[in-house]
Amino acid sequence: MLEIGSPIPSVTLFDDTGKNVNLSDFAGKYIVLYAYPRNDTPGCTAEACSFRDQSQEITATGAVILGLSPDSVKSHQKFKAKYQLNFSLLSDPNHELLEILGAWGEKVRFGKTSFGVIRSTFIFDPTGKLIKIWPKVSPQSHGEEIAAFLKKV
């Protein structure tokens, strides 16, 4: 996992519109990058809706919200439309950025071990330095937690 003070990774991915996006494209803003396992599953939907519902509070601090999962652009488009998400979703099917972040790894669920996305959130400051990591989150209220943190920085 990246450490506090690490520079923003330079990885180019597709967003939910099919456009190439590099995290450096958001220089000058706080970047809230949240990694989640899969579109349209209960926990991931709750987390996305929490960010949607808090997006005005979060963006008022000068931040941009980016969701990140291995799902395809087409899957992101459906998920975004279904829940009226008002922020970009990035597609990382090869786990390139997820692995750099430390958000891809071994998980144990219902006694079974597998590899997948470790739900986590990263905040980069306007200079591109990592300032906060949430290695584990509560999906239902995570947007509120992020908004509260950003109001203090």
C-alpha positions as CSV (number, residue, x, y, z in Angstrom):
1,M,0.0,0.0,0.0
2,L,1.2,3.5,-0.7
3,E,2.4,5.5,2.3
4,I,1.4,9.0,3.4
5,G,3.5,11.5,1.4
6,S,3.8,9.2,-1.6
7,P,3.3,10.9,-5.0
8,I,0.2,10.3,-7.0
9,P,0.7,7.2,-9.3
10,S,1.0,8.0,-13.0
11,V,-1.4,5.5,-14.5
12,T,-3.8,6.1,-17.4
13,L,-7.1,4.3,-17.3
14,F,-10.5,4.7,-19.0
15,D,-13.3,6.5,-17.3
16,D,-17.0,5.6,-17.6
17,T,-17.2,7.7,-20.8
18,G,-14.3,5.7,-22.5
19,K,-12.0,8.7,-22.1
20,N,-8.3,8.2,-21.1
21,V,-7.8,9.6,-17.6
22,N,-4.6,10.0,-15.7
23,L,-4.8,11.0,-12.0
24,S,-2.3,13.9,-12.8
25,D,-5.2,15.4,-14.9
26,F,-6.7,16.5,-11.6
27,A,-3.6,18.5,-10.4
28,G,-4.6,21.4,-8.2
29,K,-7.5,19.6,-6.6
30,Y,-7.9,17.2,-3.8
31,I,-8.5,13.7,-5.2
32,V,-10.7,11.3,-3.4
33,L,-10.0,7.9,-5.0
34,Y,-12.0,5.1,-3.6
35,A,-11.4,1.5,-4.6
36,Y,-14.3,-0.9,-4.6
37,P,-14.8,-4.5,-5.7
38,R,-17.7,-4.6,-8.1
39,N,-20.5,-2.5,-9.6
40,D,-24.1,-3.1,-8.5
41,T,-23.4,-5.2,-5.5
42,P,-24.9,-4.3,-2.1
43,G,-21.8,-2.8,-0.4
44,C,-20.4,-1.1,-3.5
45,T,-23.8,0.4,-4.3
46,A,-24.2,1.7,-0.7
47,E,-20.7,3.2,-0.9
48,A,-21.3,4.8,-4.3
49,C,-24.6,6.3,-3.2
50,S,-23.0,7.6,0.0
51,F,-20.4,9.5,-2.2
52,R,-23.2,10.6,-4.5
53,D,-25.2,12.0,-1.6
54,Q,-22.2,13.8,-0.1
55,S,-20.7,14.9,-3.4
56,Q,-21.8,18.5,-3.0
57,E,-20.1,18.7,0.4
58,I,-17.0,17.0,-0.9
59,T,-16.6,19.0,-4.1
60,A,-17.2,22.3,-2.2
61,T,-13.8,21.6,-0.6
62,G,-12.1,21.6,-4.0
63,A,-12.1,17.9,-4.3
64,V,-12.9,15.5,-7.1
65,I,-14.4,12.0,-6.5
66,L,-13.2,9.0,-8.5
67,G,-14.4,5.5,-8.1
68,L,-12.0,2.7,-9.1
69,S,-12.8,-1.0,-9.8
70,P,-11.8,-3.7,-12.3
71,D,-15.3,-3.4,-14.0
72,S,-15.5,-2.5,-17.6
73,V,-16.4,0.9,-19.0
74,K,-19.8,-0.5,-20.1
75,S,-20.5,-1.8,-16.6
76,H,-19.5,1.5,-15.2
77,Q,-21.9,3.3,-17.5
78,K,-24.8,1.1,-16.5
79,F,-24.0,1.4,-12.8
80,K,-23.6,5.2,-13.0
81,A,-26.9,5.7,-14.8
82,K,-28.8,3.3,-12.6
83,Y,-27.8,5.1,-9.4
84,Q,-27.4,8.6,-10.9
85,L,-23.8,8.8,-9.8
86,N,-22.4,12.3,-10.3
87,F,-18.7,11.5,-10.4
88,S,-16.4,9.5,-12.6
89,L,-15.7,5.8,-12.3
90,L,-12.3,4.4,-13.5
91,S,-11.9,1.0,-15.1
92,D,-8.8,-1.0,-14.0
93,P,-9.4,-4.5,-15.4
94,N,-5.7,-5.4,-15.2
95,H,-5.4,-4.1,-11.6
96,E,-2.5,-1.8,-12.5
97,L,-3.5,1.1,-10.3
98,L,-5.2,-1.1,-7.7
99,E,-2.0,-3.0,-7.2
100,I,0.1,0.2,-6.9
101,L,-2.3,1.5,-4.3
102,G,-2.2,-1.8,-2.3
103,A,-6.0,-2.1,-2.9
104,W,-5.6,-5.5,-4.7
105,G,-4.7,-8.5,-2.6
106,E,-5.7,-11.6,-0.8
107,K,-9.1,-11.6,0.9
108,V,-10.9,-14.1,3.1
109,R,-14.7,-14.1,2.7
110,F,-17.0,-16.7,4.3
111,G,-13.9,-18.8,5.0
112,K,-12.7,-18.8,1.4
113,T,-9.4,-17.1,0.3
114,S,-9.3,-15.2,-3.0
115,F,-7.7,-12.2,-4.6
116,G,-9.6,-9.1,-5.3
117,V,-10.2,-5.5,-4.5
118,I,-9.6,-4.4,-0.9
119,R,-12.2,-1.7,-0.3
120,S,-10.1,1.4,0.6
121,T,-10.0,5.1,0.0
122,F,-7.0,7.4,-0.8
123,I,-6.9,11.2,-0.6
124,F,-4.3,13.1,-2.5
125,D,-3.7,16.8,-1.9
126,P,-3.6,19.5,-4.7
127,T,0.2,18.9,-5.1
128,G,-0.4,15.2,-5.7
129,K,0.8,13.9,-2.4
130,L,-1.1,11.2,-0.5
131,I,-2.4,12.7,2.7
132,K,-4.9,10.1,4.0
133,I,-5.7,6.3,3.6
134,W,-8.7,4.5,4.8
135,P,-7.7,0.8,4.5
136,K,-11.1,-0.4,5.6
137,V,-14.4,1.5,5.3
138,S,-18.0,1.3,6.2
139,P,-19.7,1.6,2.8
140,Q,-23.0,3.1,4.1
141,S,-21.5,6.2,5.7
142,H,-18.1,6.6,4.0
143,G,-19.1,9.7,2.0
144,E,-19.9,11.5,5.2
145,E,-16.6,10.5,6.7
146,I,-14.7,11.8,3.7
147,A,-16.7,15.1,3.6
148,A,-16.0,15.6,7.4
149,F,-12.2,14.9,6.8
150,L,-12.0,17.3,3.9
151,K,-13.6,20.1,5.8
152,K,-10.8,20.0,8.3
153,V,-7.8,20.1,5.8
